[in-house]
Amino acid sequence: MSKTGIVVKRIDAFKDEIVLTLSGKPEGDVCVSVYSPAVGERLLLGSFNVAADGCRLVLKRFATGRDGAFLRYETPFEGPVFASFIEPEFDYEYPEGLSKKGLQISDPVDAENLGVKHTAINVAITDVMTKTPSESTEPFEFDGFTYYVDMDQIRSYDNRFREFTKRGILVNLILLCGKHWQKQVPEEMKPILLHPDYNDEGTLSAFNVVTDEGIRWYQAFVTYLARRYGDPASENGRIYGMIVSNEVQSQWIWGNAGEKTCAEFARHYTMAMRDAWTAASSVSSAIRIYCSLDHFWGKPMDPSHPTRFYGALELLSEIRKIAKAEGDFYYNIAHHPYPQDLSMPDFWNDTTATGDEDTMRITFKNLEVLAAFIYKEENLFEGKRRRIILSEQGFNSKWTPESEILQATAYGRAYRKVMEIPEIDSFILHAHRDNKEEFGLNLGVWRRKPDSNEIDAPKPIYYLMKAIDTMDDTGHYVWQRF
């Protein structure tokens, strides 16, 4: 706190202005220094002497030539340095009253027949962004720089998102960074897009929010997606969520940032979530941002490597501290409550999923522990609860009628748990079809033939999924009792 006792209470980004609200009126002009948000590069973009307007300091949003909604603001006073509110171009609400039924979709027509209302789609920055113009790219101007977007990739997303939107299915993007997701990353793009400390043992990299160049590319990526799919008049389909990376407390595998303590990783990941939230919020008030978590909660997947794996409880606590200190923002949770043993669907027998707040795992057996976490006052955002989506989880079957009935039973029991927690907006089942390459698991609602990925027939879970909920007389979906 400064000698005057004044603190920065909050920062708001309006269409043309950045407003810093103070706890008192300062005497004389205040020096406001504006920095890149890059976590590893302290780059000053501009310094301004600002006359106070009462208890407010007001700057032009593009005073540095870059979008000030993304930037870091430092003054002689303690308090937030990033915006907690962004004025959206399009102000509309997240759709309410939908079924929670979701699916990672292979066939949109079949998904509509099942009554599916939610899905999640992978989109990798390394597949979309390039610095080399070609016949298949288009330029994208952002913050005074020109980026190039692979339109072959974008048009493939357009086709899928348009089809889902037409069928009333809400799309969540899973934002990824991989050296070879759908295509190999060119050498000149690796130091820009991949995290500087990325170890290629990881299937995926964390986003490069470390350097100013890297964070500019990341901001351009999420801004492009938000603008293309957040405009309510868009003919390319609509999105309603962005999930930042995948299962990040197991970052060594799914969002590798090298050897990092939990607190160190949280600083990088919080910045990636904040920038996604800023980009999305600048366009639409309805696009939600999510932190992606696997089912390890109180303990990490591998406690012997504490700089590679963390418990979700510890990571979320670190994220909360950083966000509240620097300017809280509305991030939510995308959880994956797979059963304790992925090969066994009977989650009600999970022994490491207990009712303790620091339970080792959160599976469908103890989903109420996750709800209790978001209900705590310290985890609220401006007095409201954060939302939950269950963005990936499934139940295995083993080529026998008994196992397929058990798979269906698990889905029914899980769905009932989900319906009891109003803050859960969707339950996105993985998967639509069995996949021969999926570690020996058969998670689909459609059975494949034993020696190939050719589809055989729907399983019992298919018919249960179709009938699992229905709208009541008040317009709310209710779980069907069987």
C-alpha positions in Angstrom: 0.0 0.0 0.0 1.2 3.5 -0.8 2.0 6.1 1.9 -1.4 7.7 1.1 -3.2 4.5 1.9 -4.8 4.5 -1.5 -5.1 1.2 -3.4 -6.3 0.3 -6.9 -9.7 -1.3 -6.3 -10.4 -2.5 -9.8 -9.6 -1.9 -13.5 -12.3 -1.9 -16.2 -11.8 -1.9 -19.9 -14.5 0.0 -21.8 -14.8 0.5 -25.6 -12.4 3.4 -25.7 -11.1 3.7 -22.2 -9.3 1.9 -19.4 -10.5 3.0 -16.0 -8.6 2.4 -12.8 -10.8 2.9 -9.8 -9.0 3.9 -6.6 -10.0 3.8 -2.9 -9.4 7.5 -2.6 -8.6 10.7 -4.6 -4.8 11.2 -5.1 -3.1 14.6 -5.1 -1.7 15.7 -8.4 -1.0 13.5 -11.5 -0.4 9.8 -11.1 2.2 8.0 -13.2 0.6 4.9 -14.8 3.1 2.6 -16.5 1.7 0.1 -19.0 3.5 -3.2 -19.6 3.2 -6.3 -21.8 1.4 -9.0 -19.8 4.2 -11.6 -20.7 5.2 -13.4 -17.5 8.9 -13.6 -18.4 9.6 -10.3 -20.1 9.1 -7.0 -18.4 8.5 -4.8 -21.5 7.4 -1.2 -20.9 4.9 -0.1 -23.6 4.2 3.4 -22.3 4.2 5.6 -19.3 1.5 8.3 -18.7 1.0 11.1 -16.2 -2.7 10.9 -15.5 -4.8 13.6 -13.7 -7.3 11.9 -11.4 -11.0 12.2 -12.2 -12.1 12.0 -8.6 -11.1 8.5 -7.5 -10.6 7.4 -11.1 -7.6 7.3 -13.5 -8.7 7.2 -17.1 -6.5 6.2 -20.1 -7.3 5.7 -23.7 -7.7 2.0 -24.4 -5.3 2.0 -27.3 -2.9 4.6 -25.9 0.1 2.3 -26.5 -1.0 1.2 -30.0 -2.1 -2.2 -28.5 -5.4 -3.2 -27.0 -5.2 -2.0 -23.4 -7.7 -4.6 -22.2 -4.8 -7.2 -22.4 -2.1 -5.0 -20.8 -0.7 -4.7 -17.3 -1.1 -1.3 -15.4 1.3 -0.3 -12.6 0.9 2.8 -10.4 2.4 3.9 -7.1 -0.5 2.2 -5.4 -1.0 -1.5 -4.6 -3.9 -3.5 -6.0 -5.0 -5.1 -9.3 -2.9 -4.6 -12.4 -5.3 -6.2 -14.9 -8.9 -5.6 -16.0 -11.7 -7.5 -14.3 -14.4 -6.3 -16.7 -14.3 -5.9 -20.5 -17.1 -4.2 -22.3 -18.3 -6.7 -25.0 -19.1 -5.8 -28.6 -22.1 -8.2 -28.4 -24.0 -8.3 -25.1 -26.1 -11.5 -24.8 -26.5 -14.2 -22.3 -25.3 -17.8 -22.1 -28.2 -20.0 -23.2 -30.2 -21.2 -20.2 -32.7 -24.0 -19.7 -30.9 -26.5 -22.0 -30.5 -30.2 -21.4 -27.1 -31.0 -19.8 -26.7 -33.8 -22.3 -23.4 -33.6 -24.2 -21.3 -35.7 -26.5 -17.9 -35.6 -28.3 -19.7 -35.9 -31.6 -18.8 -38.0 -34.6 -22.1 -37.7 -36.4 -24.2 -34.5 -35.9 -27.4 -36.0 -37.3 -27.2 -38.9 -34.8 -26.3 -36.5 -32.0 -29.4 -34.4 -32.7 -31.4 -37.6 -32.7 -30.0 -38.4 -29.2 -31.0 -34.9 -27.9 -27.4 -33.7 -27.5 -27.1 -30.0 -26.6 -23.3 -29.7 -25.9 -20.0 -30.7 -27.4 -16.3 -29.9 -27.2 -13.9 -29.5 -30.1 -10.0 -29.4 -30.1 -8.5 -26.3 -31.8 -4.7 -26.0 -31.8 -2.8 -22.7 -32.2 -0.1 -24.6 -34.0 -2.6 -25.8 -36.7 -4.1 -22.4 -37.2 -1.4 -19.7 -36.9 1.5 -19.1 -39.2 3.9 -16.3 -40.2 4.2 -17.4 -43.8 1.6 -16.3 -46.2 0.5 -18.8 -48.9 -2.5 -19.6 -51.1 -4.2 -21.3 -48.1 -3.7 -18.4 -45.6 -5.4 -15.1 -44.9 -3.9 -12.2 -43.0 -5.3 -11.2 -39.6 -4.5 -7.7 -38.4 -4.3 -7.4 -34.6 -2.7 -4.8 -32.4 -0.7 -3.3 -35.2 0.8 -6.7 -36.3 -0.1 -9.0 -39.2 -0.7 -12.7 -38.6 -1.6 -15.4 -41.0 -4.4 -17.9 -40.5 -4.6 -21.3 -42.2 -8.0 -21.1 -43.9 -8.1 -24.8 -44.8 -8.2 -25.5 -41.0 -10.6 -22.7 -40.3 -13.0 -23.7 -43.0 -13.1 -27.3 -41.6 -14.0 -25.8 -38.2 -16.6 -23.6 -39.9 -18.3 -26.6 -41.4 -18.5 -28.4 -38.1 -19.5 -25.5 -36.0 -22.1 -24.4 -38.5 -23.6 -27.9 -38.5 -23.7 -28.0 -34.7 -25.2 -24.6 -34.4 -27.9 -25.4 -36.9 -28.9 -28.4 -34.7 -29.0 -26.4 -31.5 -25.7 -27.9 -30.1 -23.5 -25.5 -28.0 -19.8 -25.7 -29.0 -16.9 -25.4 -26.5 -13.4 -25.0 -28.0 -10.5 -26.8 -26.3 -7.5 -24.6 -27.0 -4.4 -26.6 -27.5 -0.7 -26.1 -28.4 1.1 -29.1 -29.8 4.3 -29.6 -31.9 2.4 -32.0 -34.1 -1.3 -32.0 -33.4 -2.9 -32.2 -36.8 0.2 -31.0 -38.7 3.8 -30.6 -37.9 4.8 -27.2 -36.6 7.3 -25.4 -38.8 10.7 -24.9 -37.1 10.4 -21.1 -37.3 7.1 -21.2 -35.4 8.3 -23.4 -32.5 10.0 -20.7 -30.5 7.0 -18.4 -30.9 4.1 -20.7 -30.1 5.5 -23.5 -27.9 6.3 -22.7 -24.3 10.1 -21.8 -24.0 10.5 -24.5 -21.3 8.6 -27.2 -23.2 10.0 -30.7 -22.8 9.0 -32.9 -25.7 8.1 -35.7 -23.3 4.8 -33.9 -23.2 2.1 -34.7 -25.6 1.1 -31.0 -25.6 2.9 -27.8 -24.8 1.7 -25.0 -22.6 1.0 -21.7 -24.4 3.9 -19.3 -24.7 2.8 -16.5 -22.4 6.4 -16.0 -21.4 7.7 -13.7 -24.2 6.0 -10.7 -25.6 6.1 -12.1 -29.1 4.6 -15.4 -27.9 1.8 -13.8 -25.9 0.9 -11.5 -28.9 0.5 -14.6 -31.1 -1.6 -16.3 -28.4 -3.8 -13.2 -28.0 -4.2 -13.0 -31.8 -5.2 -16.7 -31.9 -8.0 -16.4 -29.2 -9.2 -13.1 -30.5 -9.5 -14.4 -34.1 -11.6 -17.4 -32.8 -13.7 -15.2 -30.6 -14.5 -12.8 -33.4 -15.2 -15.4 -36.0 -17.5 -17.5 -33.8 -18.8 -15.1 -31.2 -20.7 -12.7 -33.4 -24.4 -13.6 -33.2 -24.7 -12.8 -36.9 -21.9 -15.2 -37.8 -22.6 -17.6 -40.6 -19.7 -19.8 -39.5 -21.4 -21.3 -36.4 -21.2 -20.2 -32.8 -19.1 -21.0 -29.7 -20.0 -20.6 -26.1 -16.9 -21.7 -24.3 -13.1 -21.9 -24.5 -11.3 -24.5 -22.4 -7.7 -23.5 -22.0 -5.4 -26.5 -22.6 -6.1 -30.0 -21.2 -5.9 -31.5 -17.8 -3.4 -29.0 -16.7 -2.6 -30.2 -13.2 -0.9 -33.1 -15.1 0.9 -30.5 -17.1 3.9 -32.6 -17.9 1.7 -34.7 -20.3 -1.1 -32.3 -21.4 0.3 -28.8 -21.2 4.0 -29.1 -20.7 5.8 -26.0 -19.4 8.9 -27.8 -18.2 9.8 -28.4 -14.5 7.7 -25.9 -12.5 6.5 -25.7 -9.0 2.7 -25.5 -8.7 2.9 -21.8 -8.0 5.2 -21.2 -11.0 2.9 -23.1 -13.3 -0.2 -21.4 -12.0 1.3 -18.0 -12.9 1.7 -19.0 -16.5 -1.6 -20.8 -16.8 -3.5 -18.0 -15.1 -2.1 -15.7 -17.7 -3.3 -18.0 -20.5 -6.8 -18.1 -19.0 -6.9 -14.4 -18.5 -6.0 -13.6 -22.1 -8.6 -16.1 -23.4 -11.1 -14.4 -21.1 -10.1 -10.9 -22.3 -10.3 -11.9 -26.0 -13.7 -13.7 -25.5 -15.2 -10.9 -23.3 -14.2 -8.2 -25.8 -16.5 -9.9 -28.3 -19.2 -11.6 -26.4 -20.6 -11.6 -22.9 -21.8 -15.2 -23.4 -18.5 -17.0 -24.1 -17.2 -18.7 -20.9 -13.6 -19.6 -20.1 -12.7 -22.8 -18.3 -9.7 -24.4 -16.4 -9.3 -28.0 -17.6 -8.8 -30.6 -14.8 -8.5 -34.4 -14.7 -9.9 -36.4 -11.8 -6.9 -36.0 -9.5 -7.9 -33.6 -6.8 -6.2 -33.6 -3.4 -3.1 -35.5 -4.7 -1.3 -35.4 -8.0 -1.1 -38.2 -10.5 2.5 -38.8 -9.7 3.5 -37.4 -6.2 7.2 -38.4 -6.9 7.4 -35.5 -9.5 6.0 -32.4 -7.7 7.3 -30.1 -10.5 5.4 -32.1 -13.2 2.1 -33.0 -11.5 -0.1 -31.2 -9.0 -3.4 -31.8 -7.3 -6.2 -29.8 -8.7 -7.0 -28.4 -5.2 -3.6 -26.9 -4.9 -3.5 -25.6 -8.4 -6.9 -23.9 -8.1 -5.8 -22.3 -4.8 -2.7 -20.9 -6.5 -4.8 -19.6 -9.5 -7.3 -18.0 -7.0 -4.5 -16.1 -5.2 -2.9 -14.8 -8.4 -6.2 -13.8 -10.0 -7.5 -12.0 -6.9 -4.2 -10.1 -6.3 -3.8 -9.0 -10.0 -7.5 -8.5 -10.8 -10.0 -11.3 -10.5 -11.8 -12.5 -13.7 -14.6 -14.9 -14.5 -12.9 -18.3 -15.1 -14.8 -21.5 -14.6 -14.0 -25.3 -14.3 -14.0 -28.0 -17.0 -13.7 -31.2 -15.0 -13.1 -34.8 -16.1 -14.5 -37.2 -13.5 -13.5 -40.4 -15.1 -13.9 -43.5 -12.8 -10.9 -44.4 -10.6 -10.1 -47.2 -13.0 -10.8 -46.1 -16.6 -11.5 -49.7 -17.6 -14.2 -50.2 -14.9 -17.4 -48.1 -15.2 -18.7 -48.8 -11.7 -17.6 -45.5 -10.1 -19.7 -46.1 -7.0 -17.0 -48.5 -5.9 -14.1 -46.0 -6.3 -12.1 -46.2 -3.1 -10.0 -43.1 -3.6 -13.0 -40.8 -4.2 -14.3 -39.9 -0.7 -16.3 -37.1 0.8 -13.3 -35.3 2.2 -12.5 -31.9 0.7 -9.0 -33.0 0.0 -10.0 -36.4 -1.4 -7.4 -37.9 -3.8 -9.8 -38.0 -6.7 -13.1 -36.5 -7.7 -15.1 -38.9 -9.8 -18.9 -39.2 -10.2 -19.0 -40.9 -6.8 -18.1 -37.7 -5.0 -19.0 -35.0 -7.4 -20.5 -33.0 -4.6 -16.9 -32.2 -3.4 -16.3 -30.1 -6.5 -19.7 -28.3 -5.9 -18.7 -27.6 -2.3 -15.5 -26.1 -3.5 -17.1 -23.5 -5.8 -19.7 -22.7 -3.1 -16.9 -21.4 -0.8 -16.9 -17.6 -0.4 -13.3 -17.3 -1.3 -13.9 -19.0 -4.7 -16.8 -16.8 -5.8 -16.4 -14.1 -8.5 -18.0 -10.8 -7.5 -20.4 -12.8 -5.3 -21.5 -15.3 -7.8 -20.5 -19.0 -8.2 -18.3 -20.1 -11.0 -19.8 -22.7 -13.4 -18.8 -26.3 -14.1 -18.9 -28.3 -17.3 -17.9 -32.0 -17.4 -16.1 -31.7 -20.7 -14.7 -35.3 -21.1 -15.4 -38.6 -19.3 -16.7 -42.0 -20.4 -17.5 -45.5 -19.3 -15.8 -48.6 -20.7 -17.4 -51.8 -21.9 -15.8 -55.2 -22.7 -17.5 -56.9 -25.6 -20.1 -58.7 -23.3 -23.8 -57.9 -22.8 -23.2 -57.7 -19.0 -20.4 -55.1 -19.4 -22.5 -53.0 -21.8 -25.4 -53.0 -19.3 -22.9 -51.9 -16.6 -21.7 -49.1 -18.9 -25.3 -47.9 -19.4 -26.0 -48.2 -15.6 -22.9 -46.0 -14.9 -24.1 -43.4 -17.3 -27.6 -43.3 -15.7 -26.2 -43.0 -12.2 -23.7 -40.4 -13.2 -26.4 -38.3 -15.0 -28.6 -38.4 -11.9 -25.6 -36.9 -9.8 -25.1 -34.2 -12.4 -28.8 -33.2 -12.3 -28.5 -32.7 -8.6 -25.9 -29.9 -9.0 -27.4 -26.9 -10.7 -24.0 -25.2 -11.4 -23.1 -28.0 -13.8 -24.1 -26.9 -17.3 -23.1 -29.9 -19.3 -22.1 -33.5 -19.2 -20.1 -34.2 -22.4 -19.7 -37.9 -22.8 -16.6 -39.4 -24.4 -17.2 -41.0 -26.9 -19.7 -41.3 -29.7 -18.1 -44.4 -31.1 -15.6 -47.0 -29.9 -12.1 -46.3 -31.0 -9.6 -49.2 -31.6 -6.7 -46.9 -30.8 -8.0 -45.7 -27.5 -5.7 -47.7 -25.1 -8.0 -50.8 -25.3 -11.0 -48.9 -24.0 -14.5 -49.0 -25.6 -16.1 -45.8 -24.4 -18.5 -45.2 -27.2 -22.3 -45.4 -27.3 -21.8 -47.2 -30.7 -20.0 -50.5 -30.6 -17.3 -51.1 -33.2 -16.4 -54.4 -34.8 -13.8 -56.3 -32.8 -10.9 -56.0 -35.3 -11.6 -52.5 -36.8 -13.1 -49.1 -36.2 -16.1 -50.1 -38.4 -19.3 -49.4 -36.5 -21.4 -52.4 -35.6 -24.5 -51.4 -33.6 -25.6 -49.1 -30.8 -25.1 -50.3 -27.2 -27.6 -50.1 -24.4 -26.1 -46.8 -23.3 -27.3 -45.3 -26.6 -30.9 -45.9 -25.8 -30.5 -44.7 -22.3 -28.8 -41.6 -23.4 -31.6 -40.8 -25.8 -34.2 -41.1 -23.0 -32.2 -39.9 -20.0 -33.9 -36.5 -19.6 -37.0 -34.7 -20.6 -38.5 -31.2 -20.3 -41.1 -30.7 -17.6 -44.1 -28.3 -17.6 -41.9 -25.4 -16.3 -39.4 -25.7 -19.2 -36.7 -27.3 -17.1 -35.0 -30.6 -17.9 -35.5 -33.4 -15.4 -33.7 -36.8 -15.0 -35.9 -39.7 -16.0 -36.4 -42.5 -13.5 -36.1 -46.0 -15.0 
